[in-house]
């Protein structure tokens, strides 16, 4: 398996809902990333997990909560979101940044709409 | 802080012409420079990358050049085709970081007219 997969593809949620986004890769990559992307803008880094430890939190509001259950899985738990959080949420992985193998490969994304 | 500037923001060319997109980075410790292509509604796809120990890399119609002294790198697409139409993002990263964090440029919307 040479791809990053994400579920669901689309998600519509109310501001009081709790939902989770899931990301999976079976390439043995040791770093995984969550990005938020608005239309025609670059991906905006949210979180980085390196060797299953949270390495970067780019001052993301606490209504977004990441989780890395194991080296292949990455979740993003969502609670009490705002309409401005509507965006494409992208997951990415890279083989081993510590060893200089830092090519990042993106999943197809989850299109999130907050009503 | 770390910053990558990308120009132009939009580029329109005739099919068969060449297209050039330029980026400038601020962090002198950067040594990995990928380029991503993103078609409408799709994921960013890595199309080519270059590391600081080389000055140029080519893959069929796509080439990337790097000038470390000037902190510039550029994407060159020759013989453009309508399917090259997309948003292109450059990025820069420190190779020795344990996170592989990418600093992205703002993107260039390329339109190739048939």
Interface residues (C-beta under 8 A of the other chain):
Chain A: X31 X40 X41 X42 X43 X45 X48 X50 X55 X56 X90 X94 X97 X98 X100 X102 X103 X104 X105 X106 X107 X108 X109
Chain B: X32 X34 X36 X42 X43 X44 X45 X46 X49 X87 X89 X93 X95 X96 X97 X98 X99 X100 X101 X102 X104 X105 X106 X107 X109
